Amino acid sequence: MSLFKRIFAAAAFVALALGLPFTAQAERITVTHWGVLMYGAPYAVAIEKGYYKEVGLDIDGVLTSKGGGTTMRNVMAAEMPYGEVALAAVIAAMNQGIELKIVHTGVRTAGEILWVTTPDSGINSVKDLAGKKVAFTSPKSVTDMLLTMVLDKHQIKAEAVSAGGIGSGLTMLDQGGVVAAPVMDPIWSKVHEKYKPIFAVADELPPMVQTVGVTTAEFAKNNPDKIRALTAARKKGVEFVYSNPEEAAKIVAKHYEIDEALALRAIKNLSELKYWSDGSFEYEGMDNMVKGLQIIGEVDGPVNWSEIVDESFVK
């Protein structure tokens, strides 16, 4: 037991012995790209609307990172090792021998990602990308994978260029370094009047599960009620986002520190795709993501979901 946990337990014992009230310290969850991409919208709602408190949890904030292995490490290092992480990062950690449990689906599609160009580029379709420089975010990333898959589908050869991020890709596009670059909400909602879409992943590829709720196997075993509570609160947040987009946009705008109109446009765009899962497992979408990861060399073969998925936490 850590020093913090020993002190915490001692304080609780003393309070109980003296008949004093004792409130558990607030905890934080981990959500990839919190405040930047829209994965975290249901969590913002769940915090703001008190859904965590309703199930006996005191969640007062979110830990985050730019994604991938960093977010996975944040989950495992946290006092409460639970978070929403890219499925690719979970598989990578599992392949390193880390014992994890996937406890719910997070974002069920990559369909919101699209490649755009400038209005005067002369690029109007995927076939127009042949022989041209096209940006993706970084090597082995989801955008690297998706671009490869779409070009292969159309039997097109293009020069794929690593931009280093969404913003960097759009800068390269503005400066003529590439003819197309990826973008997604809420950034797309902000810049949609400036660029022209070439293709959306939703129109080109089958659904792919992007993120999942994950915890350590030990935490899942020792804290099943807590995981169920976390999953239930998130599910309620998802339902609220879909049924109350205007109020959800106000909440997301507050927690993300972005414009409310921008948040609302992003929520409406993503709701059309049924972007946020209620937590239910979609194995076909998970397998589709694995197939894509195989293409870029991140996964060697199929994943045996029965080894890392625990469906008991989803109602």
DOKOLGU-190334 format. One record per residue: residue in one letter; y, x, z of N, C-alpha, C in turn. Coordinates in steps of 0.05 Angstrom, whole numbers, padded with zeros to 5 digits, always signed. Atoms other than C-alpha are relative to their C-alpha. Example, Ala and Ser with C-alpha at 12.3 -4.5 7.8 and 13.67 -1.06 7.14 Angstrom:
A-00024+00018+00000-00090+00246+00156+00024+00018+00000/S-00024-00016-00001-00021+00273+00143+00022-00015+00014/
//
This chain:
M-00024+00017+00000+00000+00000+00000+00025+00018+00000/S-00024-00016+00002+00069+00027-00019+00017-00003+00026/L-00018+00001-00023+00122+00041+00034+00015-00026+00000/F-00015+00025+00002+00162-00018+00008-00016-00024+00009/K+00017+00022-00007+00104-00065+00015-00007+00000+00030/R+00005-00001-00029+00089-00040+00086+00024-00011+00016/I-00024+00009-00014+00161-00052+00107+00003-00030-00003/F-00001+00029+00006+00160-00120+00073-00019-00016+00018/A+00020+00014-00016+00096-00141+00109+00008+00000+00030/A-00008-00002-00028+00122-00116+00176+00023-00019+00006/A-00023+00018-00005+00187-00155+00169-00010-00029+00001/A+00011+00027+00000+00148-00218+00152-00014-00006+00026/F+00015+00003-00025+00103-00208+00213+00019-00005+00024/V-00019+00002-00022+00162-00198+00260+00014-00027-00001/A-00014+00026+00002+00199-00259+00233-00018-00023+00009/L+00019+00020-00007+00136-00301+00241-00004-00001+00030/A+00005-00001-00028+00125-00277+00312+00023-00011+00016/L-00023+00010-00014+00196-00294+00332+00008-00028-00007/G-00006+00027+00009+00195-00361+00298+00024-00002-00017/L-00023+00000+00017+00249-00340+00250-00008-00006-00029/P+00006+00005+00028+00253-00362+00177-00001+00027-00015/F+00002-00025+00016+00232-00308+00128-00002-00007-00029/T+00000+00006+00028+00248-00311+00054-00010+00024-00016/A+00011-00022+00016+00208-00269+00005+00022+00010-00018/Q-00019-00013+00017+00249-00220-00035-00003-00010-00029/A+00000+00009+00028+00268-00243-00105-00014+00021-00017/E+00015-00018+00018+00226-00214-00161+00011-00002-00028/R-00008+00000+00028+00238-00197-00234-00024+00000-00018/I+00020-00001+00020+00197-00210-00295+00009+00019-00022/T-00007-00017+00022+00195-00166-00357-00002-00015-00026/V+00000+00013+00026+00213-00192-00426+00011+00020-00021/T-00008-00018+00021+00217-00149-00488+00025-00009-00014/H-00024+00005+00015+00285-00145-00522+00017-00023+00012/W-00016+00020-00014+00317-00191-00470+00029+00005-00006/G-00029-00002+00005+00390-00205-00487+00006+00008-00029/V-00004-00009+00027+00380-00181-00559-00013-00019-00020/L+00015+00018+00017+00326-00222-00592-00008-00025+00016/M+00002+00026-00012+00306-00293-00577-00027-00005+00015/Y+00025+00003-00015+00238-00281-00544+00005-00012+00028/G-00005+00007-00028+00271-00292-00476+00013-00027+00005/A-00014+00026-00004+00303-00360-00487-00013-00018+00021/P+00013+00017-00020+00250-00399-00447+00003+00011+00028/Y-00003-00012-00027+00257-00350-00389+00028-00004+00011/A-00027+00006-00008+00332-00358-00387+00002-00028+00010/V+00000+00028-00008+00322-00433-00383-00014-00004+00026/A+00016+00004-00025+00268-00428-00330+00014+00010+00024/I-00016-00011-00023+00313-00385-00286+00023-00019+00006/E-00024+00015-00003+00375-00427-00297-00006-00029+00011/K+00007+00027-00008+00341-00495-00288-00017-00001+00026/G+00015+00000-00025+00302-00474-00226-00029-00005-00003/Y+00029+00006+00004+00233-00481-00257-00018+00019+00016/Y+00016-00018-00015+00208-00419-00222+00000-00008+00030/K-00001+00009-00028+00232-00444-00154-00017-00025+00004/E+00017+00024-00002+00196-00510-00168-00029+00007+00005/V+00028-00008-00003+00130-00472-00171-00003+00021+00022/G+00003-00018-00023+00145-00430-00109+00006+00029-00005/L-00007-00028+00006+00172-00367-00143+00030+00004+00002/D-00028-00007-00001+00238-00332-00132+00005+00022-00021/I-00006-00019+00022+00254-00300-00199+00030+00000-00005/D-00029-00001+00002+00325-00276-00203+00010+00017-00023/G-00010-00017+00022+00327-00231-00264-00022+00009-00017/V+00019-00009+00021+00293-00197-00322+00004+00030-00005/L+00001-00027+00009+00273-00126-00336-00006+00001-00030/T+00005+00000+00028+00273-00106-00408+00001+00029-00012/S-00002-00026+00014+00271-00050-00460+00002-00008-00030/K-00001+00005+00028+00275-00042-00535-00027-00007-00012/G+00026+00009+00010+00202-00061-00540-00022+00021+00000/G+00022-00019+00003+00135-00029-00554-00012+00010+00026/G+00013-00012-00023+00103+00018-00504+00018+00001+00024/T-00018-00001-00023+00165+00022-00461-00001-00026+00016/T+00002+00026-00014+00162-00052-00445-00027-00002+00015/M+00026+00001-00013+00088-00046-00430+00000+00018+00025/R-00002-00017-00024+00102+00012-00382+00016-00013+00022/N-00017+00015-00019+00156-00030-00349-00016-00021+00015/V+00017+00020-00013+00106-00085-00336-00018+00012+00021/M+00019-00012-00018+00055-00039-00304+00013+00014+00024/A-00014-00013-00022+00107-00004-00261+00015-00019+00019/A-00016+00019-00015+00140-00067-00235-00015-00009+00025/E+00012+00011-00024+00128-00096-00166-00017-00024-00007/M+00016+00022+00011+00104-00158-00203-00007+00007-00029/P+00007-00009+00027+00066-00131-00263-00007-00022-00020/Y+00004+00022+00019+00076-00189-00310+00024+00000-00019/G-00022+00002+00019+00117-00197-00373-00009-00009-00027/E+00006+00007+00028+00122-00218-00446+00005+00025-00016/V+00000-00025+00014+00106-00159-00490-00011-00003-00028/A+00011+00001+00027+00091-00146-00563-00030+00003+00001/L+00029-00001+00001+00018-00159-00578-00010+00028-00008/A+00007-00027+00009+00015-00092-00614+00000+00020+00024/A-00002-00018-00023+00037-00056-00549-00023-00005+00019/V+00023+00006-00018-00017-00092-00509-00025+00012-00011/I+00024-00011+00012-00071-00072-00558+00000+00031+00002/A-00002-00029-00003-00046+00000-00557-00007+00009+00028/A+00005-00007-00028-00048+00002-00481-00030-00004+00006/M+00029+00005-00004-00118-00029-00481-00017+00023-00012/N+00015-00021+00013-00142+00024-00530+00002+00027+00015/Q-00002-00024-00017-00118+00077-00480-00015-00003+00026/G+00017+00004-00024-00165+00048-00428+00013-00015+00023/I-00014+00015-00021-00114+00007-00388-00012-00028+00001/E+00012+00026-00004-00145-00056-00360+00021-00021+00003/L-00021+00021+00001-00101-00115-00379-00012-00027-00005/K+00008+00027+00006-00105-00189-00385+00023-00014-00014/I-00019+00017+00013-00068-00231-00436-00003-00028+00011/V+00002+00026-00015-00051-00296-00400+00013-00023-00014/H-00010+00022+00016-00012-00336-00451+00012+00012-00026/T-00014-00008+00024+00018-00333-00521+00030-00003+00005/G-00029+00001-00003+00093-00319-00525+00012-00011-00026/V-00011+00008+00026+00123-00320-00595-00023-00001-00020/R+00024+00005+00015+00073-00348-00644+00003+00006-00030/T-00004-00006+00029+00103-00326-00711+00020+00023-00003/A-00021-00020+00008+00141-00270-00745+00016-00011-00023/G-00012+00013+00024+00166-00320-00796+00030+00001+00000/E-00029+00000-00001+00238-00314-00772+00012+00025-00013/I-00010-00025+00012+00244-00243-00800+00004-00004-00030/L-00005+00002+00028+00276-00240-00868+00014+00026-00010/W-00014-00022+00012+00301-00187-00916+00023-00010-00016/V-00024+00009+00013+00371-00194-00942+00013+00022-00016/T-00015-00018+00016+00417-00162-00992+00029-00008-00002/T-00028+00008+00004+00490-00163-01011+00002-00019-00023/P-00001+00020+00021+00513-00220-01055+00002+00010-00028/D-00004-00011+00026+00530-00174-01113-00021+00020-00008/S+00020-00021+00005+00467-00131-01112-00016-00005-00025/G+00017+00006+00022+00431-00166-01168-00029-00004+00008/I+00027+00003-00010+00369-00171-01124-00004-00029+00008/N+00004+00028-00005+00342-00242-01123-00028-00008+00009/S+00028+00006-00008+00267-00237-01108-00014+00025+00008/V+00016-00023-00008+00213-00192-01082-00004+00019-00024/K+00006-00017+00024+00198-00168-01153+00023+00017-00007/D-00023-00016+00006+00269-00143-01160+00002+00025+00018/L+00000-00024-00018+00254-00092-01104-00015+00023-00012/A+00017-00021+00013+00208-00052-01150+00017+00025-00006/G-00013-00026+00005+00229+00021-01150+00026+00004+00016/K-00025-00002-00016+00287+00008-01101-00005+00009+00028/K+00002-00008-00028+00301+00033-01031+00004-00025+00017/V-00001+00023-00017+00286-00020-00979-00004+00009+00029/A+00000-00009-00028+00298-00012-00904-00021-00016+00017/F+00014+00012-00022+00252-00027-00845+00011+00013+00025/T-00013-00010-00025+00268-00013-00772-00010+00028+00007/S+00011-00026-00008+00221+00044-00753-00029+00002-00007/P+00028-00003+00008+00153+00073-00771-00019-00013+00020/K+00021+00014-00016+00093+00033-00746+00011-00025+00013/S-00011+00024-00013+00139-00025-00727-00010-00025-00015/V+00008+00025+00013+00128-00098-00743+00014-00003-00027/T-00013+00002+00026+00180-00094-00798-00012+00019-00021/D+00015-00018+00018+00144-00034-00828-00025-00014-00010/M+00025+00014+00007+00080-00074-00827+00005-00024-00019/L-00006+00024+00016+00111-00138-00856+00009+00007-00028/L-00010-00009+00026+00147-00102-00912-00023+00010-00017/T+00023-00011+00015+00083-00066-00932-00017-00023-00010/M+00017+00023+00007+00044-00132-00932+00012-00017-00022/V-00013+00017+00021+00095-00170-00974+00001+00015-00027/L+00000-00016+00025+00102-00113-01025-00028+00001-00012/D+00028-00001+00010+00026-00108-01030-00008-00027-00012/K+00006+00027+00010+00021-00183-01039+00010-00004-00029/H-00012+00003+00027+00066-00179-01100-00005+00024-00018/Q+00007-00024+00015+00037-00113-01123+00025+00015-00010/I-00026-00013+00005+00106-00081-01119+00001+00027+00014/K-00005-00026-00013+00122-00008-01105+00030+00004+00004/A-00028-00005-00007+00187+00005-01069+00001+00024+00019/E-00003-00022-00018+00214+00063-01029+00009-00010+00027/A-00006+00010-00026+00210+00041-00957+00014+00021+00017/V-00017-00019-00015+00264+00074-00913+00003-00009+00029/S-00004+00006-00028+00265+00077-00837+00029+00001+00007/A-00029+00001-00006+00334+00055-00814+00006+00006+00030/G-00004-00005-00028+00324+00062-00739+00007-00025+00016/G-00006+00025-00014+00341-00010-00722+00012-00021-00019/I-00011+00022+00016+00367-00077-00748+00029+00006-00008/G-00028-00006+00006+00440-00058-00743+00004+00024-00019/S-00002-00024+00017+00429+00010-00775-00009-00007-00029/G+00009+00008+00026+00391-00023-00832+00022-00015-00015/L-00021+00015+00013+00449-00071-00846+00023+00019-00008/T-00021-00020+00007+00498-00012-00844-00008+00015-00025/M+00009-00013+00025+00455+00024-00896+00003-00018-00024/L-00003+00019+00022+00456-00038-00938+00029-00002-00008/D-00029+00001+00006+00532-00043-00933+00010+00024-00015/Q-00009-00025+00012+00539+00029-00954-00015+00007-00025/G+00014-00005+00024+00491+00024-01012-00023+00019+00002/G+00023-00018-00004+00437+00068-00982-00027-00014-00006/V+00023+00016+00006+00386+00012-00991+00009-00026-00014/V-00008+00025+00013+00385-00053-01031-00008-00024+00017/A+00008+00023-00017+00353-00095-00976-00007+00011+00028/A+00005-00008-00027+00345-00094-00901-00010-00024+00016/P+00010+00023-00016+00310-00137-00848+00021-00009+00020/V-00018+00011-00020+00346-00183-00800-00015-00024+00012/M+00012+00023-00014+00327-00237-00750+00020-00012+00019/D-00018+00013-00019+00359-00285-00701-00001+00014+00027/P-00025+00014+00006+00406-00285-00666+00019+00015-00018/I-00017-00016+00017+00434-00230-00710+00005-00014-00027/W-00003+00014+00025+00420-00270-00773+00020-00023+00002/S-00019+00022-00003+00459-00329-00746+00029+00010+00000/K-00027-00012-00001+00518-00282-00736+00010+00009-00027/V-00009-00013+00025+00518-00250-00805-00009-00015-00025/H+00012+00014+00022+00487-00304-00849+00019-00005-00023/E-00019+00005+00022+00551-00315-00889+00006+00026-00016/K-00006-00026+00013+00555-00241-00907-00021+00009-00019/Y+00023-00010+00015+00486-00231-00937-00015-00022-00014/K+00016+00019+00015+00439-00264-00986-00030+00005+00006/P+00029-00004-00005+00365-00275-00967-00015+00006-00026/I+00019-00005+00022+00312-00245-01012-00026-00014+00005/F+00024+00015-00007+00251-00269-00976-00002-00002+00031/A+00006+00005-00028+00231-00297-00908-00030+00004+00004/V+00029-00005-00005+00165-00276-00877-00015-00026+00002/A+00013+00026-00003+00150-00349-00863-00009-00011-00027/D+00007+00009+00027+00147-00361-00938-00020+00018-00014/E+00017-00020+00014+00104-00300-00954-00026+00005+00014/L+00023-00008-00015+00054-00289-00898-00009-00022+00020/P+00009+00020-00020+00011-00331-00850+00011+00006+00027/P-00010-00005-00027+00032-00339-00777-00013+00023+00013/M+00010-00023-00015+00025-00277-00735+00012-00001+00028/V-00010+00000-00028+00030-00278-00659+00015+00027+00005/Q-00016-00024-00005+00086-00229-00641-00003+00010+00029/T+00000-00008-00028+00086-00230-00565-00020-00016+00017/V+00019+00014-00018+00040-00249-00508+00009+00006+00029/G-00003-00005-00028+00044-00256-00433-00023+00017+00010/V+00020-00019-00007+00007-00199-00401+00004+00009+00029/T+00000-00012-00027-00011-00171-00332-00023+00019+00002/T+00023-00017-00005-00058-00121-00303-00024-00017+00008/A+00024+00014-00008-00130-00142-00293-00002-00004+00030/E+00000+00001-00029-00123-00127-00219+00018-00022+00010/F-00019+00020-00009-00061-00170-00211-00009-00029-00007/A+00011+00026+00008-00093-00228-00249-00022-00009+00018/K+00022+00007-00018-00154-00225-00205+00009-00007+00028/N-00009+00004-00028-00116-00221-00139+00022-00021+00003/N-00023+00019-00002-00058-00269-00156-00002-00022-00021/P+00002+00020+00021-00085-00325-00200+00020-00023+00002/D-00019+00022-00003-00040-00378-00171+00028+00008-00009/K-00026-00009+00008+00021-00336-00183+00002+00002-00030/I+00000-00001+00029+00002-00324-00256+00002-00029-00011/R-00001+00028+00009-00009-00399-00265+00028-00011+00004/A-00027+00010-00005+00059-00413-00234+00019+00012-00021/L-00017-00013+00020+00093-00362-00280-00004-00013-00028/T+00006+00012+00026+00059-00392-00341+00010-00028-00002/A-00010+00027-00001+00076-00463-00320+00030-00002-00003/A-00030+00000+00001+00150-00447-00310+00009+00007-00028/R-00007-00007+00027+00154-00413-00377-00004-00023-00020/K+00006+00023+00017+00120-00472-00411+00021-00022+00002/K-00021+00020-00004+00171-00519-00381+00026+00009-00013/G-00024-00011+00014+00226-00473-00407-00002-00004-00030/V+00004+00004+00029+00197-00476-00477+00005-00029-00008/E-00003+00029+00006+00194-00552-00475+00030-00008+00001/F-00029+00006-00002+00267-00554-00453+00015+00010-00024/V-00014-00012+00023+00290-00508-00509-00003-00018-00024/Y+00005+00018+00023+00258-00554-00561+00013-00027+00003/S-00010+00027-00004+00281-00619-00531+00030-00002+00006/N-00028+00000-00007+00351-00599-00508+00014+00025-00012/P-00010-00025+00012+00376-00546-00558+00029+00006+00008/E-00028-00005-00006+00450-00556-00541+00003+00013+00028/E-00002-00011-00027+00442-00545-00466-00015+00027+00002/A+00014-00026+00001+00391-00489-00479+00018+00021-00011/A-00018-00019+00012+00442-00455-00523+00021+00010+00020/K-00020-00008-00021+00493-00456-00466-00012+00020+00020/I+00014-00018-00019+00442-00424-00420-00005+00027-00012/V+00005-00025+00014+00421-00371-00470+00025+00016-00004/A-00025-00014+00004+00493-00355-00486+00010+00013+00026/K-00008-00012-00026+00507-00344-00412-00016+00024+00007/H+00017-00022-00008+00447-00300-00399+00000+00024-00020/Y+00000-00021+00021+00452-00262-00465+00028+00011-00005/E-00028-00007+00004+00528-00258-00463+00007+00000-00030/I-00007+00004+00028+00535-00284-00534+00014-00026-00004/D-00014+00025+00006+00573-00340-00568-00019-00024+00001/E+00016+00023-00003+00547-00409-00553-00008-00012-00027/A+00006+00011+00027+00551-00432-00626-00021+00017-00014/L+00019-00019+00011+00512-00370-00646-00028-00006+00011/A+00025+00006-00013+00458-00385-00595-00012-00026-00010/L+00009+00026+00009+00453-00457-00618-00011+00002-00029/R+00010-00004+00027+00446-00437-00691-00028+00014+00000/A+00025-00014-00002+00391-00388-00673-00023-00017+00010/I+00021+00018-00012+00353-00439-00630-00009-00021-00021/K+00007+00019+00020+00356-00490-00686-00017+00012-00023/N+00016-00014+00021+00331-00439-00738-00028+00005+00010/L+00026-00007-00010+00274-00418-00694-00017-00024+00007/S+00015+00025-00006+00255-00488-00672-00014-00011-00024/E+00012+00009+00024+00241-00505-00744-00027+00014-00006/L+00025-00016+00003+00187-00451-00743-00020-00004+00023/K+00016+00002-00025+00159-00473-00675-00005+00028+00010/Y+00000-00028-00007+00175-00402-00655-00013+00006+00027/W+00010-00005-00027+00160-00406-00581-00025-00016+00005/S+00025+00014-00006+00089-00423-00561+00002-00012+00029/D+00002+00010-00027+00075-00467-00501-00019+00016+00018/G+00019-00018-00015+00026-00413-00480-00028-00001-00011/S+00027+00004+00010-00036-00439-00516-00007+00024-00019/F+00009-00023+00016-00077-00385-00550-00005-00009-00029/E+00004+00004+00029-00076-00382-00626-00013+00024-00012/Y+00016-00024+00008-00131-00334-00645+00004+00008-00029/E-00003-00007+00028-00120-00339-00719+00026+00016-00004/G-00025-00015+00001-00048-00317-00710-00002+00028+00012/M+00004-00026-00013-00070-00261-00664-00016+00018-00019/D+00016-00016+00019-00122-00238-00715+00017+00008-00024/N-00017-00007+00022-00070-00240-00770+00018+00024+00007/M-00016-00023-00009-00026-00193-00729-00017+00026+00000/V+00018-00024+00000-00086-00146-00719-00005+00010-00028/K+00004-00009+00028-00099-00145-00794+00024+00016-00010/G-00024-00015+00008-00027-00124-00805+00001+00027+00013/L+00000-00025-00014-00033-00070-00752-00020+00019-00011/Q+00019-00017+00013-00094-00044-00787+00012+00013-00025/I-00012-00010+00025-00054-00036-00851+00018+00024+00005/I-00018-00023-00006-00004+00011-00817-00014+00020+00018/G+00015-00020-00015-00059+00048-00779+00003-00001+00030/E-00004+00002-00029-00043+00022-00710-00026-00010+00014/V+00026+00010-00011-00112-00011-00700-00022+00008-00019/D+00023-00009+00017-00179+00014-00725-00017-00023-00010/G+00018+00021+00008-00218-00050-00726+00008-00026+00014/P-00006+00025-00014-00221-00122-00700+00001+00003+00030/V-00003+00000-00029-00203-00137-00628-00018-00022+00012/N+00017+00019-00014-00253-00171-00582+00017-00013+00022/W-00019+00014-00018-00206-00221-00550-00012-00008+00027/S+00013+00009-00025-00257-00242-00498+00002+00021+00022/E-00003-00022-00020-00247-00174-00464+00027+00001+00013/I-00026-00003-00012-00173-00181-00452+00015-00027+00002/V-00013+00027-00003-00156-00256-00457-00012-00015+00023/D+00009+00018-00021-00160-00301-00397+00014-00027-00004/E-00012+00026+00007-00149-00374-00417+00004-00018+00025/S-00001+00017-00024-00153-00400-00345+00028-00005+00010/F-00028+00003-00011-00078-00392-00333+00017-00019-00017/V-00015+00018+00017-00057-00439-00389-00010-00028+00003/K+00007+00028-00004-00057-00514-00376+00008-00016-00024/
//
